[in-house]
Amino acid sequence: METFETLVRAEFAQTNTYLNTASTGLLPARTVTAMRTAIESAAVGRPTDMFADVEAARAAFARLAGVPVRRVAAGASVAVFTGLIAASLPSGAEVLTAEADFSSVVNPFHVRADLKVRTVPLEAVAESVRPGTALVAVSAAQSADGRVADLPAIRAAAQAHGARTYVDASQAMGWLDLDADGHDYCATVGFKWLVCPRGVAFLIVPEDLGGLTPLFAGWVAGEHPWDSCYGPVRELAHSARRFDESPALFSYTGARHSLELLAEIGLDAVRAHDLALADRFRDGLAALGHRPVPAPGSTIVSVPGLGRRQPELSAADIEVSDRAGHLRAAFHLYNTAADVDRLLAALAS
């Protein structure tokens, strides 16, 4: 019987202490194999059906997110999906965002000079929703330091004032117990906690499609794509597929296998594993006299003042990030207690 340990060890073979999933997740062996096969087949003129892989990846993601597949659009960039949402808002609409949130979830709203973008501290987002707020846009977990948004409170406040919610789950989908079904829009890249190749992103929309206009719809957004190749698309997909970008096919060929692996392991098991390692690191930091940014319940740990040590750690085969002077470590399914202890030992020296 396969266990968490055997599944993970069969798929991941990092040769260093890799604690940087918040930047890029590692690819499973099955994903690499599928992409290699697709590339080699295309090179000799016998391409595989990679559009079937897109649909398999969409379905696998929908199952992980707990939403109907018809509500999932496939693309390559959270910023593009944010731009789609920003374009749908009427002139003068108020958008509430969190301070220093990731640019892909906020900048498209600032580009529209006719929108009113209001920014508040992350902890104050829910209490700052007010009559007239059209949209609340926030990351589920902050990229810079791992702080987790109080999404239930934000959703309740938005519903009380008739606002929609937009959640960027790029730093959360794959470990956070996220109620994606409870928000109007939810976007995520695949190349972090979902251990997919770059070039994969998903957008979850409401059942009513959220009033979005498919501004960049091409032939793949047609209800019958192969009948939509020439001239205007006469019948857009009846589902969220109308918001698809033309997919990065080789990436999606790999993504379906990454997502299926996560389903085999189970997100509950991944969450418990990741959080236990993050807590082990926090305890070790306290013993060394360091205080991380308070982010309870997060797999991302950010330590002020230690970002300067990132180059020496990398030279020692320990991969972490330097974010605004903070050392950022991120713990995922392929990490072990030994990885945590090695980082702590390096910081103590």
Residue frames relative to the residue before (quaternion, step in Angstrom):
aa qw qx qy qz dx dy dz
M 1.0000 0.0000 0.0000 0.0000 0.00 0.00 0.00
E 0.3885 -0.7315 0.5105 0.2310 3.55 -0.83 1.01
T 0.1866 -0.7741 0.5996 0.0803 3.53 -1.05 0.85
F 0.7229 -0.3721 0.3274 0.4814 3.55 -1.32 0.03
E 0.6904 0.5066 -0.2809 0.4334 3.55 0.79 -1.07
T 0.7114 0.4577 -0.2834 0.4518 3.58 0.77 -0.97
L 0.6298 0.5263 -0.3399 0.4592 3.60 1.02 -0.72
V 0.6853 0.4872 -0.2907 0.4567 3.56 0.85 -0.96
R 0.6989 0.4765 -0.2884 0.4486 3.59 0.81 -0.96
A 0.6291 0.5304 -0.3406 0.4548 3.60 1.14 -0.51
E 0.7519 0.4291 -0.1974 0.4599 3.58 1.15 -0.62
F 0.7892 0.2677 -0.1309 0.5371 3.59 1.06 -0.64
A 0.0052 -0.8143 0.5780 -0.0534 3.55 -0.89 0.98
Q 0.0793 0.8212 -0.5596 0.0787 3.58 0.81 0.98
T 0.3261 -0.7646 0.5317 0.1621 3.54 -1.08 0.79
N 0.7081 0.3537 -0.2534 0.5561 3.57 1.27 0.19
T 0.5548 -0.5379 0.4779 0.4176 3.56 -1.30 -0.22
Y 0.0346 -0.8480 0.5274 -0.0398 3.53 0.05 1.33
L 0.0754 0.8038 -0.5768 0.1245 3.56 -0.39 1.30
N 0.5307 0.6547 -0.3552 0.4045 3.54 1.07 0.81
T 0.1881 0.8138 -0.5273 0.1558 3.60 1.04 0.72
A 0.5782 0.5822 -0.3853 0.4222 3.61 1.12 -0.50
S 0.6543 0.4320 -0.3123 0.5364 3.58 1.29 -0.22
T 0.7699 -0.1819 0.1724 0.5869 3.56 0.75 -1.09
G 0.3542 -0.7317 0.5434 0.2096 3.54 -0.90 0.92
L 0.5136 -0.6239 0.4900 0.3270 3.56 -1.25 0.42
L 0.4300 -0.7067 0.5046 0.2472 3.57 -1.11 0.69
P 0.4438 -0.6726 0.5193 0.2847 3.60 -0.97 0.80
A 0.6382 -0.5447 0.3857 0.3837 3.56 -1.20 0.54
R 0.6452 0.5317 -0.3325 0.4364 3.60 0.95 -0.83
T 0.6320 0.5310 -0.3234 0.4625 3.57 1.10 -0.69
V 0.6503 0.5105 -0.3066 0.4717 3.55 0.95 -0.90
T 0.6488 0.5242 -0.3138 0.4537 3.57 0.95 -0.87
A 0.6673 0.5038 -0.3056 0.4556 3.59 0.90 -0.92
M 0.6699 0.4882 -0.3057 0.4684 3.59 0.94 -0.83
R 0.6336 0.5242 -0.3328 0.4615 3.58 0.99 -0.79
T 0.6477 0.5182 -0.3186 0.4587 3.57 0.93 -0.85
A 0.6660 0.5047 -0.3028 0.4584 3.58 0.94 -0.91
I 0.6634 0.5014 -0.3051 0.4642 3.58 0.95 -0.86
E 0.6774 0.4868 -0.2971 0.4646 3.57 0.89 -0.89
S 0.6309 0.5233 -0.3330 0.4662 3.59 1.06 -0.70
A 0.6588 0.5005 -0.3082 0.4695 3.57 0.96 -0.86
A 0.6381 0.5600 -0.3258 0.4160 3.58 1.04 -0.76
V 0.7525 0.3510 -0.2069 0.5174 3.59 1.11 -0.58
G 0.6228 -0.6053 0.3252 0.3742 3.57 1.23 0.39
R 0.6471 0.4681 -0.3364 0.4989 3.57 1.20 0.44
P 0.0166 -0.8502 0.5261 0.0035 3.61 0.64 1.08
T 0.4529 -0.6648 0.5293 0.2697 3.53 -1.18 0.67
D 0.5769 -0.5773 0.4416 0.3726 3.58 -1.27 0.23
M 0.0736 -0.8471 0.5260 0.0171 3.56 0.23 1.26
F 0.5527 0.5729 -0.4182 0.4375 3.62 1.14 -0.23
A 0.5945 0.5287 -0.3621 0.4857 3.59 1.14 -0.53
D 0.6172 0.5409 -0.3410 0.4586 3.58 1.11 -0.66
V 0.6022 0.5513 -0.3563 0.4544 3.59 1.06 -0.73
E 0.6963 0.4674 -0.2838 0.4648 3.57 0.84 -0.94
A 0.6272 0.5172 -0.3393 0.4732 3.59 1.06 -0.68
A 0.6503 0.5015 -0.3161 0.4752 3.59 1.00 -0.78
R 0.6270 0.5328 -0.3370 0.4577 3.59 0.97 -0.81
A 0.6808 0.4877 -0.2869 0.4651 3.57 0.90 -0.93
A 0.6485 0.5134 -0.3200 0.4621 3.59 0.98 -0.83
F 0.6469 0.5012 -0.3214 0.4765 3.58 0.99 -0.78
A 0.6356 0.5369 -0.3362 0.4412 3.60 0.90 -0.87
R 0.6516 0.5069 -0.3212 0.4640 3.59 0.97 -0.80
L 0.6555 0.5029 -0.3152 0.4670 3.59 0.94 -0.83
A 0.7151 0.4516 -0.2492 0.4718 3.57 0.99 -0.87
G 0.4033 -0.7397 0.4557 0.2874 3.58 1.22 -0.35
V 0.5743 0.5530 -0.3929 0.4583 3.58 1.05 0.78
P 0.5903 -0.5529 0.4300 0.4012 3.59 -1.19 0.37
V 0.5682 -0.6308 0.4061 0.3381 3.57 -0.96 0.83
R 0.6036 0.5819 -0.3635 0.4061 3.62 1.09 -0.59
R 0.6647 0.4964 -0.3095 0.4648 3.61 1.24 -0.29
V 0.6374 0.5542 -0.3097 0.4367 3.60 1.27 0.00
A 0.1436 -0.7553 0.6359 0.0671 3.54 -0.89 1.05
A 0.2713 -0.7652 0.5672 0.1385 3.56 -1.12 0.73
G 0.1234 0.7944 -0.5843 0.1111 3.54 -0.96 0.90
A 0.5491 -0.6258 0.4509 0.3217 3.54 -1.17 -0.59
S 0.8133 0.2173 -0.0585 0.5365 3.59 1.17 -0.42
V 0.4463 -0.6665 0.5306 0.2740 3.56 -0.96 0.89
A 0.6193 0.5626 -0.3522 0.4194 3.60 0.97 -0.77
V 0.6351 0.5192 -0.3285 0.4681 3.59 1.02 -0.77
F 0.6661 0.4859 -0.3056 0.4763 3.58 0.94 -0.85
T 0.6183 0.5229 -0.3467 0.4734 3.60 1.03 -0.71
G 0.6422 0.5270 -0.3188 0.4562 3.57 0.99 -0.83
L 0.6151 0.5429 -0.3402 0.4596 3.57 1.06 -0.72
I 0.6691 0.4813 -0.2904 0.4861 3.58 0.97 -0.88
A 0.6422 0.5302 -0.3231 0.4495 3.58 0.94 -0.87
A 0.6643 0.5172 -0.3049 0.4453 3.57 0.97 -0.83
S 0.6508 0.5451 -0.3178 0.4223 3.59 1.14 -0.53
L 0.6004 0.6027 -0.3576 0.3852 3.59 1.20 -0.44
P 0.4782 -0.6652 0.4820 0.3107 3.59 -1.02 0.68
S 0.6352 -0.5240 0.3993 0.4031 3.56 -1.17 0.50
G 0.7888 0.2943 -0.2407 0.4830 3.56 -0.96 0.92
A 0.4630 0.6924 -0.4487 0.3239 3.60 1.24 -0.12
E 0.3513 -0.7305 0.5489 0.2042 3.55 -1.11 0.75
V 0.1102 -0.7687 0.6292 0.0314 3.53 -0.96 1.01
L 0.2040 -0.7816 0.5820 0.0940 3.56 -0.77 1.06
T 0.0043 0.8062 -0.5895 0.0498 3.58 -0.78 1.07
A 0.4993 -0.6394 0.4985 0.3056 3.56 -1.35 0.24
E 0.5915 -0.5846 0.4252 0.3572 3.55 -1.12 0.70
A 0.8688 0.0699 -0.0688 0.4853 3.55 -1.10 0.86
D 0.2887 0.7415 -0.5488 0.2562 3.58 1.05 0.67
F 0.6769 -0.5069 0.3363 0.4145 3.56 -1.23 0.40
S 0.5808 -0.6534 0.3610 0.3247 3.56 -0.88 0.98
S 0.6264 0.5702 -0.3529 0.3976 3.61 1.00 -0.71
V 0.7129 0.4321 -0.2616 0.4864 3.60 1.14 -0.53
V 0.7619 0.3577 -0.2105 0.4972 3.63 1.17 -0.24
N 0.6408 0.5920 -0.3555 0.3354 3.60 0.86 -0.85
P 0.6272 0.5437 -0.3762 0.4117 3.67 0.87 -0.69
F 0.6264 0.5138 -0.3505 0.4699 3.61 1.13 -0.48
H 0.6503 0.5094 -0.3163 0.4663 3.59 1.07 -0.69
V 0.5815 0.5929 -0.3738 0.4130 3.58 1.11 -0.59
R 0.6766 0.4334 -0.2830 0.5238 3.56 1.12 -0.64
A 0.3032 -0.8016 0.4916 0.1545 3.56 -0.22 1.29
D 0.6647 0.5175 -0.3120 0.4393 3.60 1.16 -0.42
L 0.5823 0.5393 -0.3951 0.4626 3.60 1.24 0.15
K 0.3426 -0.7073 0.5768 0.2230 3.56 -1.22 0.53
V 0.0605 -0.8121 0.5803 -0.0042 3.57 -0.26 1.27
R 0.0834 -0.7949 0.6010 0.0010 3.56 -0.69 1.14
T 0.1408 -0.8126 0.5650 0.0245 3.55 -0.82 1.06
V 0.0009 0.7918 -0.6084 0.0528 3.55 -0.90 1.02
P 0.6438 -0.4876 0.3835 0.4480 3.63 -1.19 0.22
L 0.6436 -0.5525 0.3638 0.3849 3.57 -1.10 0.73
E 0.6865 0.5064 -0.2850 0.4371 3.57 0.89 -0.94
A 0.7161 0.4452 -0.2469 0.4775 3.59 1.21 -0.41
V 0.3747 0.7625 -0.4759 0.2275 3.59 1.23 0.02
A 0.6860 0.4955 -0.3109 0.4326 3.61 0.71 -1.01
E 0.7198 0.4506 -0.2613 0.4590 3.58 0.82 -0.95
S 0.6630 0.5237 -0.2993 0.4434 3.58 1.25 -0.32
V 0.4685 0.6351 -0.4676 0.3981 3.59 1.25 0.01
R 0.0067 0.8189 -0.5707 0.0611 3.57 -0.82 0.96
P 0.6705 -0.4419 0.3641 0.4718 3.58 -1.24 0.15
G 0.7456 0.3557 -0.2737 0.4926 3.57 -0.83 0.93
T 0.5364 0.5812 -0.4266 0.4387 3.60 1.21 -0.22
A 0.2673 -0.7931 0.5310 0.1325 3.57 -0.70 1.10
L 0.8143 0.0204 0.0586 0.5771 3.56 0.99 -0.86
V 0.1645 -0.7310 0.6522 0.1153 3.54 -1.14 0.75
A 0.0496 -0.8067 0.5884 -0.0230 3.58 -0.63 1.16
V 0.1850 0.7947 -0.5469 0.1875 3.57 -0.59 1.13
S 0.4528 -0.6437 0.5367 0.3042 3.55 -1.22 0.53
A 0.5218 -0.6329 0.4698 0.3262 3.56 -1.04 0.77
A 0.7658 0.0232 -0.0104 0.6426 3.56 1.09 -0.78
Q 0.4662 -0.7101 0.4584 0.2611 3.53 -0.85 1.00
S 0.4959 -0.6764 0.4666 0.2808 3.56 -0.89 0.98
A 0.6874 0.5298 -0.2988 0.3970 3.58 0.86 -0.93
D 0.8587 0.0576 0.0341 0.5081 3.57 0.86 -0.91
G 0.5777 -0.6570 0.3530 0.3317 3.60 1.22 0.20
R 0.4168 0.7074 -0.4906 0.2918 3.63 1.17 -0.01
V 0.3086 -0.7692 0.5411 0.1427 3.54 -0.96 0.98
A 0.4230 -0.7070 0.5109 0.2454 3.57 -0.85 0.98
D 0.4393 -0.6543 0.5442 0.2877 3.56 -1.18 0.61
L 0.1362 -0.8615 0.4854 0.0609 3.54 0.41 1.27
P 0.6284 0.5179 -0.3741 0.4438 3.67 0.90 -0.63
A 0.6632 0.4924 -0.3089 0.4715 3.60 0.97 -0.82
I 0.6397 0.5189 -0.3236 0.4656 3.58 1.01 -0.80
R 0.6544 0.5064 -0.3153 0.4647 3.58 0.92 -0.85
A 0.6628 0.5069 -0.3162 0.4514 3.59 0.89 -0.89
A 0.6599 0.4998 -0.3089 0.4683 3.59 0.95 -0.86
A 0.6485 0.5168 -0.3215 0.4572 3.57 0.98 -0.83
Q 0.6623 0.5024 -0.3102 0.4613 3.57 0.92 -0.86
A 0.6415 0.5385 -0.3249 0.4393 3.57 1.03 -0.76
H 0.7671 0.3320 -0.1760 0.5200 3.59 1.14 -0.62
G 0.5532 -0.6578 0.3804 0.3414 3.59 1.22 0.30
A 0.4774 0.6636 -0.4433 0.3677 3.58 1.17 0.52
R 0.4126 -0.6619 0.5566 0.2861 3.55 -1.24 0.41
T 0.2741 -0.7454 0.5786 0.1856 3.58 -1.25 0.36
Y 0.0986 -0.7622 0.6391 0.0300 3.51 -1.17 0.82
V 0.0717 -0.8157 0.5737 -0.0187 3.57 -0.56 1.21
D 0.2157 -0.7249 0.6399 0.1360 3.54 -0.96 0.96
A 0.1175 -0.8353 0.5369 0.0167 3.57 -0.40 1.25
S 0.2631 0.8160 -0.4889 0.1613 3.59 1.21 0.35
Q 0.7505 0.3426 -0.2057 0.5264 3.59 1.06 -0.71
A 0.7086 0.4542 -0.2461 0.4806 3.59 1.23 0.25
M 0.6379 0.5388 -0.3473 0.4268 3.60 0.92 -0.82
G 0.6884 0.4087 -0.3258 0.5029 3.54 -0.53 1.20
W 0.8044 0.1194 -0.1012 0.5731 3.58 1.26 -0.30
L 0.6759 0.4912 -0.3094 0.4540 3.61 1.00 -0.71
D 0.4325 -0.6532 0.5518 0.2861 3.56 -1.12 0.69
L 0.0732 0.8521 -0.4993 0.1391 3.52 0.35 1.36
D 0.2756 -0.7428 0.5900 0.1553 3.55 -0.87 1.00
A 0.1261 -0.8341 0.5344 0.0521 3.56 0.34 1.26
D 0.6202 0.5708 -0.3368 0.4195 3.57 1.10 -0.66
G 0.6701 0.5440 -0.2897 0.4138 3.57 1.19 -0.52
H 0.6865 0.4434 -0.2832 0.5019 3.60 1.25 -0.02
D 0.6053 -0.5817 0.4013 0.3662 3.53 -1.19 0.55
Y 0.7918 0.0191 0.0281 0.6099 3.54 0.89 -1.00
C 0.0346 0.7738 -0.6316 0.0331 3.54 -1.08 0.76
A 0.0452 -0.8093 0.5854 -0.0170 3.56 -0.68 1.13
T 0.0535 0.7902 -0.6104 0.0142 3.54 -1.21 0.46
V 0.3864 -0.6373 0.5983 0.2943 3.52 -1.24 0.49
G 0.4490 -0.7050 0.4842 0.2587 3.55 -1.23 0.36
F 0.6517 0.6065 -0.3081 0.3354 3.57 1.15 -0.56
K 0.6115 0.5162 -0.3801 0.4639 3.58 1.20 0.21
W 0.8656 0.0739 -0.0179 0.4949 3.60 -0.42 -1.21
L 0.6453 0.4996 -0.3229 0.4793 3.58 1.25 -0.27
V 0.3296 -0.8112 0.4322 0.2158 3.58 1.40 0.15
C 0.3704 0.7018 -0.5058 0.3383 3.55 0.99 0.93
P 0.5993 -0.5268 0.4327 0.4196 3.60 -1.24 0.15
R 0.5878 -0.5245 0.4591 0.4106 3.56 -1.25 0.30
G 0.6757 0.4681 -0.3625 0.4393 3.55 -1.14 0.69
V 0.6574 0.4538 -0.3033 0.5195 3.57 1.32 0.19
A 0.1675 0.7527 -0.6242 0.1254 3.57 -0.89 0.97
F 0.1819 -0.7817 0.5901 0.0878 3.55 -1.18 0.62
L 0.1310 -0.7538 0.6379 0.0882 3.53 -1.26 0.58
I 0.1925 -0.7514 0.6230 0.1012 3.55 -0.89 1.02
V 0.0935 -0.7956 0.5983 0.0162 3.57 -0.82 1.03
P 0.6171 -0.5474 0.3930 0.4063 3.62 -1.20 0.27
E 0.6985 -0.4496 0.3497 0.4332 3.53 -1.33 0.19
D 0.7189 0.4275 -0.2525 0.4865 3.58 1.05 -0.76
L 0.5094 -0.6804 0.3706 0.3744 3.57 1.38 0.25
G 0.5206 -0.7354 0.3554 0.2488 3.54 1.26 0.44
G 0.5628 -0.6269 0.3893 0.3724 3.58 1.15 0.32
L 0.4189 0.7213 -0.4592 0.3054 3.59 1.21 0.35
T 0.2963 -0.7203 0.5989 0.1863 3.53 -1.14 0.71
P 0.3695 -0.7542 0.4957 0.2210 3.63 -0.66 1.03
L 0.1184 -0.8706 0.4750 0.0497 3.53 0.58 1.24
F 0.7822 0.3025 -0.1740 0.5162 3.59 0.97 -0.73
A 0.2612 0.7945 -0.5114 0.1975 3.57 1.18 0.52
G 0.0704 -0.7630 0.6420 0.0255 3.52 -0.94 1.00
W 0.8107 -0.2870 0.1781 0.4782 3.52 -1.23 -0.31
V 0.6364 0.5451 -0.3498 0.4189 3.61 1.02 -0.69
A 0.6473 0.5280 -0.3137 0.4515 3.59 1.24 -0.36
G 0.4935 0.6602 -0.4303 0.3680 3.56 1.25 0.08
E 0.5941 -0.5504 0.4358 0.3926 3.56 -1.17 0.50
H 0.7544 0.1334 -0.0834 0.6372 3.56 1.16 -0.70
P 0.2817 -0.8322 0.4424 0.1799 3.59 0.28 1.26
W 0.7177 0.4580 -0.2852 0.4403 3.60 0.77 -0.91
D 0.6555 0.4386 -0.3203 0.5247 3.58 1.29 -0.09
S 0.6637 0.5060 -0.2836 0.4723 3.59 1.31 0.11
C 0.3820 0.7811 -0.4321 0.2395 3.56 1.23 0.39
Y 0.8010 0.2593 -0.1104 0.5283 3.59 1.08 -0.60
G 0.8005 0.1878 -0.1831 0.5388 3.52 -0.90 0.97
P 0.7372 -0.3759 0.2818 0.4856 3.60 -1.25 -0.14
V 0.4860 -0.6270 0.5180 0.3200 3.54 -1.13 0.66
R 0.2879 -0.8189 0.4756 0.1428 3.56 -0.38 1.21
E 0.7900 0.1178 -0.0695 0.5976 3.57 1.13 -0.55
L 0.2561 -0.7762 0.5607 0.1325 3.54 -0.38 1.24
A 0.6330 -0.5150 0.4051 0.4123 3.56 -1.18 0.51
H 0.4594 -0.7014 0.4807 0.2567 3.56 -1.01 0.82
S 0.6852 0.4388 -0.2533 0.5233 3.55 1.33 -0.16
A 0.7433 -0.3708 0.2948 0.4723 3.57 -1.30 -0.22
R 0.4836 0.6688 -0.4399 0.3540 3.60 1.19 -0.19
R 0.5339 0.6194 -0.4079 0.4061 3.61 1.21 -0.30
F 0.6902 0.4464 -0.2716 0.5006 3.59 1.27 -0.34
D 0.3741 0.7409 -0.4830 0.2791 3.61 1.25 0.19
E 0.3162 -0.6407 0.6564 0.2423 3.48 -1.34 0.57
S 0.5877 -0.5122 0.4517 0.4338 3.56 -1.21 0.31
P 0.3717 -0.8081 0.4103 0.2012 3.59 -0.39 1.20
A 0.4589 -0.6075 0.5715 0.3060 3.52 -1.30 0.57
L 0.2865 -0.8487 0.4115 0.1684 3.54 0.25 1.33
F 0.6620 0.4991 -0.3352 0.4476 3.60 0.83 -0.82
S 0.6305 0.5297 -0.3335 0.4590 3.58 1.05 -0.71
Y 0.6856 0.4743 -0.2916 0.4690 3.57 0.92 -0.84
T 0.5659 0.5780 -0.3848 0.4445 3.57 1.16 -0.51
G 0.6859 0.4414 -0.2735 0.5098 3.55 1.07 -0.70
A 0.6286 0.5948 -0.3392 0.3688 3.57 0.94 -0.91
R 0.6218 0.5560 -0.3683 0.4105 3.60 0.90 -0.80
H 0.6800 0.4874 -0.2894 0.4651 3.59 1.02 -0.77
S 0.6114 0.5324 -0.3488 0.4702 3.60 1.07 -0.67
L 0.6927 0.4812 -0.2777 0.4599 3.56 0.86 -0.95
E 0.6366 0.5165 -0.3283 0.4692 3.57 1.05 -0.71
L 0.6102 0.5429 -0.3462 0.4615 3.59 1.09 -0.67
L 0.6509 0.5085 -0.3210 0.4634 3.59 0.90 -0.87
A 0.6383 0.5159 -0.3277 0.4679 3.57 1.03 -0.74
E 0.6357 0.5266 -0.3288 0.4587 3.59 1.01 -0.76
I 0.6871 0.4674 -0.2799 0.4808 3.57 0.93 -0.90
G 0.3562 -0.7328 0.4926 0.3058 3.57 0.98 -0.92
L 0.4394 -0.7262 0.4639 0.2538 3.56 -0.69 1.08
D 0.5849 0.5647 -0.3870 0.4350 3.60 1.08 -0.54
A 0.6654 0.4877 -0.3021 0.4777 3.58 0.98 -0.83
V 0.6294 0.5249 -0.3340 0.4656 3.58 1.01 -0.78
R 0.6498 0.5299 -0.3143 0.4452 3.58 0.91 -0.95
A 0.6808 0.4914 -0.2969 0.4548 3.58 0.80 -0.99
H 0.6472 0.5236 -0.3072 0.4610 3.57 0.98 -0.86
D 0.6978 0.4888 -0.2782 0.4436 3.57 0.79 -1.06
L 0.6910 0.4837 -0.2900 0.4522 3.57 0.86 -0.94
A 0.6119 0.5458 -0.3553 0.4488 3.59 1.05 -0.66
L 0.6613 0.4917 -0.3109 0.4736 3.59 0.97 -0.78
A 0.6396 0.5187 -0.3305 0.4610 3.60 0.98 -0.83
D 0.6604 0.4937 -0.3102 0.4732 3.60 0.96 -0.81
R 0.6073 0.5407 -0.3544 0.4618 3.59 1.04 -0.69
F 0.6587 0.5005 -0.3073 0.4702 3.56 0.99 -0.85
R 0.6420 0.5190 -0.3313 0.4568 3.60 0.93 -0.82
D 0.6472 0.5092 -0.3215 0.4675 3.59 0.96 -0.83
G 0.6623 0.5061 -0.3045 0.4610 3.56 0.98 -0.81
L 0.6225 0.5327 -0.3360 0.4645 3.56 1.06 -0.74
A 0.6349 0.5303 -0.3307 0.4541 3.57 0.97 -0.83
A 0.6508 0.5150 -0.3144 0.4608 3.58 0.99 -0.79
L 0.6903 0.4491 -0.2694 0.4992 3.57 1.18 -0.56
G 0.5493 -0.6424 0.3803 0.3755 3.58 1.27 -0.06
H 0.5482 0.5968 -0.4067 0.4219 3.60 1.22 0.41
R 0.2047 -0.7764 0.5865 0.1062 3.57 -1.09 0.75
P 0.2630 -0.7766 0.5496 0.1603 3.61 -0.44 1.13
V 0.6385 -0.4691 0.4230 0.4398 3.55 -1.32 0.19
P 0.4752 -0.6755 0.4665 0.3166 3.64 -0.75 0.92
A 0.2192 0.7515 -0.5903 0.1970 3.57 -0.62 1.19
P 0.0385 -0.8350 0.5488 0.0099 3.59 0.57 1.12
G 0.8143 0.2477 -0.1913 0.4888 3.52 -1.07 0.76
S 0.5971 0.5444 -0.3722 0.4567 3.58 1.19 0.49
T 0.4026 -0.7047 0.5324 0.2403 3.55 -1.14 0.66
I 0.6240 0.4855 -0.3307 0.5154 3.57 1.33 0.01
V 0.0693 -0.7963 0.6010 -0.0022 3.58 -0.79 1.05
S 0.0897 -0.8064 0.5845 -0.0051 3.55 -0.72 1.14
V 0.1348 -0.8168 0.5606 0.0206 3.57 -0.72 1.13
P 0.3766 -0.7489 0.4958 0.2269 3.60 -0.42 1.16
G 0.8306 0.2861 -0.2037 0.4322 3.52 -1.16 0.75
L 0.6955 0.4865 -0.2820 0.4474 3.60 1.18 -0.25
G 0.3983 0.7403 -0.4673 0.2738 3.57 1.24 0.03
R 0.5815 0.6092 -0.3596 0.4018 3.57 1.13 -0.65
R 0.6629 0.5273 -0.3059 0.4346 3.58 1.17 -0.47
Q 0.4091 0.7417 -0.4564 0.2725 3.58 1.28 -0.10
P 0.6693 0.4988 -0.3465 0.4280 3.69 0.76 -0.79
E 0.6812 0.4730 -0.3084 0.4660 3.60 0.89 -0.82
L 0.6214 0.5290 -0.3423 0.4656 3.57 1.07 -0.67
S 0.6406 0.5162 -0.3218 0.4686 3.57 0.98 -0.83
A 0.6393 0.5254 -0.3225 0.4596 3.58 1.01 -0.79
A 0.6941 0.4340 -0.2557 0.5143 3.55 1.23 -0.54
D 0.5330 -0.6616 0.3737 0.3721 3.60 1.31 0.37
I 0.5304 0.5415 -0.4552 0.4672 3.57 1.05 0.85
E 0.1455 -0.8360 0.5272 0.0446 3.57 -0.36 1.23
V 0.1413 0.7325 -0.6487 0.1507 3.54 -0.73 1.23
S 0.4446 -0.6854 0.5019 0.2841 3.61 -1.27 -0.09
D 0.2865 -0.6797 0.6405 0.2137 3.51 -1.37 0.39
R 0.0521 0.7942 -0.6003 0.0781 3.56 -0.53 1.19
A 0.8351 -0.1678 0.0567 0.5208 3.56 -0.43 1.32
G 0.7465 -0.4021 0.2157 0.4843 3.56 0.97 0.85
H 0.6161 0.5192 -0.3452 0.4814 3.56 1.32 -0.10
L 0.3631 -0.6678 0.5938 0.2637 3.55 -1.14 0.61
R 0.0976 -0.8079 0.5808 0.0216 3.56 -0.72 1.09
A 0.0472 -0.7793 0.6248 -0.0107 3.53 -0.74 1.15
A 0.0927 -0.7950 0.5992 0.0185 3.56 -1.02 0.84
F 0.2032 -0.8162 0.5387 0.0490 3.55 -0.80 1.07
H 0.0245 0.8145 -0.5766 0.0592 3.54 -0.80 1.06
L 0.8145 -0.3674 0.1718 0.4149 3.53 -1.36 0.16
Y 0.7006 0.4644 -0.2816 0.4628 3.62 1.06 -0.62
N 0.5715 0.5852 -0.3879 0.4247 3.61 1.26 0.02
T 0.2227 -0.7700 0.5890 0.1029 3.55 -1.26 0.52
A 0.6773 -0.4546 0.3786 0.4374 3.55 -1.32 0.13
A 0.6087 0.5595 -0.3528 0.4382 3.58 1.07 -0.66
D 0.6101 0.5403 -0.3480 0.4634 3.60 1.10 -0.67
V 0.6432 0.5189 -0.3138 0.4676 3.57 0.95 -0.91
D 0.6964 0.4846 -0.2831 0.4473 3.55 0.81 -0.99
R 0.6280 0.5270 -0.3500 0.4532 3.59 1.05 -0.64
L 0.6437 0.5033 -0.3260 0.4755 3.59 0.99 -0.76
L 0.6547 0.5109 -0.3182 0.4572 3.57 0.91 -0.86
A 0.6415 0.5226 -0.3213 0.4607 3.59 0.98 -0.83
A 0.6502 0.5120 -0.3133 0.4658 3.58 1.02 -0.82
L 0.6730 0.4880 -0.3015 0.4670 3.59 0.99 -0.80
A 0.6495 0.5224 -0.3189 0.4512 3.58 1.14 -0.55
S 0.6527 0.5415 -0.3222 0.4207 3.58 1.15 -0.45
